[in-house]
Amino acid sequence: MGGWLPGLNGRSPLRIGVVGAGFIGVVHAQAARRAGASIVGVAASTPSSTKEAVEVLGAERAFADGESLVTSSDIDVVHICTPNQLHAPLAELAIAAGKHVICEKPLALDLLSATDLRSSAERAGIVATVPFVYRFYPLVREIRARVAAGSRPLRLIHGTYLQDWLSTEEDDNWRVDAAFAGPSRAFADIGSHWCDLVEFVTGDRLAAVCAELVIALPERRTSGGHVHAFSSGTESGGTPRVVTTEDVAIVMFRTVAGVRGSVVISQISSGRKNRLFLEITDAEATMAFDQEQPETLWIGRRRTSEIVQRDPAYLDPAAAPYARVPPGHPQGYQDCFDAFVADSYRAIEAGSADVVDGLPTFADGVRAALITEAVLRSASSHRWEDVDPSSEPNQMEGRP
Ligand SMILES: NC(=O)c1ccc[n+]([C@@H]2O[C@H](COP(=O)([O-])OP(=O)(O)OC[C@H]3O[C@@H](n4cnc5c(N)ncnc54)[C@H](O)[C@@H]3O)[C@@H](O)[C@H]2O)c1
């Protein structure tokens, strides 16, 4: 990351369009504007919600639907921010029209569609990224740099990603419906972020998983109107409907390098809003990062422990540029998103995602789909399952 305004570096601003204008569509639009892009248009689910979105996003015009936006001749970059079932079809259309694509996770409802999407993007030679934005916390980059520079192998990786916004029967959202969200809910939605972060900071890969999925609320009561993510539920009453996707995922894993670990993923953990917590241990030290306290990194040692603050003067050169404001002036989630979008646009202007270190691409979206499928397989077989059964056996093969 070499600056915050790639669209203003002597070139005309990138022209972008946003499909879907709920929680994350607004976050994308704010990041796009800060990166110097011009927001040509938006498409939401109905004419009235699109009209409202034009105002909220400060877009130039409304599009009748997502399909017309992603193929429009005056748009360079498409941001896909809809419910999950629309990601793959809209992204395929956008790629066929020669657009660069920033597509929300999960890339598709199944592994095959995600893989096809990555192939289409590669063939078209466009830049295609996925917002695994927790990579963009400066202290996450710091952990990554320290792991890369360290000589001691990791011994343990564990953590959680806990939320509470789906913890009552009245909490309803399109994510609860497998037709919109896919066969995995909590794991595909937020577990994918945690696994991406682990693979990103360690440079290692999950090789096999042993998973248990829990549907804690087998029935929810829908009033017909879906609430947005992270808002409170609908009023009581409504029509009961059977829930088929998990509220909780408990996953043990081993990595290609042979490190063992576990993670608990939940959308029903009362009081936990967005607690993505990650802890990695080597022979001498433990590093712990909490997304809700992203300005500090805990490094524990047997004799003494320390708190590393987000001060660019003392961060690794790979982490320091992501510190946007001076230490003591907190930065957070939207800043991560701004940095991710700025880096995506930088890749677009350079003509390749390879020129930007740490940019999450469709290949990372496919990794998430692979891991999610392995978790689903393991939960149904009650056995350890390889993440990528088609790859070479890993060194721990046969040692569950
Ligand atoms: N990367 C991240 O950190 C992150 C965070 C939150 C959500 N997400 C992803 O973003 C996506 C959207 O999530 P959200 O929380 O914003 O959901 P949301 O319910 O708040 O918003 C979804 C939006 O899509 C619109 N929409 C529905 N059908 C549409 C259609 N046919 N055409 C155009 N627009 C349509 C809705 O009107 C709504 O505005 C999901 O795939 C989710 O996984 C990613």
PDBQT file of the ligand as one rigid body, heavy atoms in Angstrom, charges set to zero:
ROOT
HETATM    1  N1  LIG A 501     -16.341  -9.016   4.024  1.00  0.00    +0.000 N 
HETATM    2  C1  LIG A 501     -17.011  -8.714   5.108  1.00  0.00    +0.000 C 
HETATM    3  O1  LIG A 501     -16.422  -8.343   6.129  1.00  0.00    +0.000 OA
HETATM    4  C2  LIG A 501     -18.513  -8.819   5.094  1.00  0.00    +0.000 A 
HETATM    5  C3  LIG A 501     -19.275  -8.264   6.139  1.00  0.00    +0.000 A 
HETATM    6  C4  LIG A 501     -20.658  -8.333   6.046  1.00  0.00    +0.000 A 
HETATM    7  C5  LIG A 501     -21.265  -8.964   4.968  1.00  0.00    +0.000 A 
HETATM    8  N2  LIG A 501     -20.505  -9.519   3.985  1.00  0.00    +0.000 N 
HETATM    9  C6  LIG A 501     -21.132 -10.187   2.816  1.00  0.00    +0.000 C 
HETATM   10  O2  LIG A 501     -21.837  -9.200   2.087  1.00  0.00    +0.000 OA
HETATM   11  C7  LIG A 501     -23.025  -9.732   1.539  1.00  0.00    +0.000 C 
HETATM   12  C8  LIG A 501     -24.195  -8.855   1.948  1.00  0.00    +0.000 C 
HETATM   13  O3  LIG A 501     -24.301  -8.871   3.357  1.00  0.00    +0.000 OA
HETATM   14  P1  LIG A 501     -25.020  -7.678   4.161  1.00  0.00    +0.000 P 
HETATM   15  O4  LIG A 501     -24.704  -7.901   5.603  1.00  0.00    +0.000 OA
HETATM   16  O5  LIG A 501     -24.698  -6.377   3.556  1.00  0.00    +0.000 OA
HETATM   17  O6  LIG A 501     -26.554  -8.048   3.909  1.00  0.00    +0.000 OA
HETATM   18  P2  LIG A 501     -27.789  -7.056   3.960  1.00  0.00    +0.000 P 
HETATM   19  O7  LIG A 501     -28.981  -7.898   4.145  1.00  0.00    +0.000 OA
HETATM   20  O8  LIG A 501     -27.518  -5.954   4.945  1.00  0.00    +0.000 OA
HETATM   21  O9  LIG A 501     -27.794  -6.385   2.503  1.00  0.00    +0.000 OA
HETATM   22  C9  LIG A 501     -28.038  -7.122   1.327  1.00  0.00    +0.000 C 
HETATM   23  C10 LIG A 501     -28.486  -6.145   0.260  1.00  0.00    +0.000 C 
HETATM   24  O10 LIG A 501     -28.657  -6.833  -0.979  1.00  0.00    +0.000 OA
HETATM   25  C11 LIG A 501     -29.803  -6.282  -1.609  1.00  0.00    +0.000 C 
HETATM   26  N3  LIG A 501     -30.356  -7.221  -2.577  1.00  0.00    +0.000 N 
HETATM   27  C12 LIG A 501     -31.111  -8.325  -2.362  1.00  0.00    +0.000 A 
HETATM   28  N4  LIG A 501     -31.453  -8.888  -3.525  1.00  0.00    +0.000 NA
HETATM   29  C13 LIG A 501     -30.917  -8.118  -4.505  1.00  0.00    +0.000 A 
HETATM   30  C14 LIG A 501     -30.946  -8.173  -5.923  1.00  0.00    +0.000 A 
HETATM   31  N5  LIG A 501     -31.608  -9.145  -6.581  1.00  0.00    +0.000 N 
HETATM   32  N6  LIG A 501     -30.279  -7.220  -6.620  1.00  0.00    +0.000 NA
HETATM   33  C15 LIG A 501     -29.620  -6.241  -5.978  1.00  0.00    +0.000 A 
HETATM   34  N7  LIG A 501     -29.572  -6.135  -4.643  1.00  0.00    +0.000 NA
HETATM   35  C16 LIG A 501     -30.214  -7.073  -3.898  1.00  0.00    +0.000 A 
HETATM   36  C17 LIG A 501     -30.753  -5.980  -0.472  1.00  0.00    +0.000 C 
HETATM   37  O11 LIG A 501     -31.685  -4.990  -0.835  1.00  0.00    +0.000 OA
HETATM   38  C18 LIG A 501     -29.791  -5.455   0.587  1.00  0.00    +0.000 C 
HETATM   39  O12 LIG A 501     -29.624  -4.077   0.430  1.00  0.00    +0.000 OA
HETATM   40  C19 LIG A 501     -23.101 -11.173   2.030  1.00  0.00    +0.000 C 
HETATM   41  O13 LIG A 501     -22.685 -12.026   1.004  1.00  0.00    +0.000 OA
HETATM   42  C20 LIG A 501     -22.142 -11.233   3.189  1.00  0.00    +0.000 C 
HETATM   43  O14 LIG A 501     -21.529 -12.510   3.313  1.00  0.00    +0.000 OA
HETATM   44  C21 LIG A 501     -19.151  -9.448   4.044  1.00  0.00    +0.000 A 
ENDROOT
TORSDOF 0
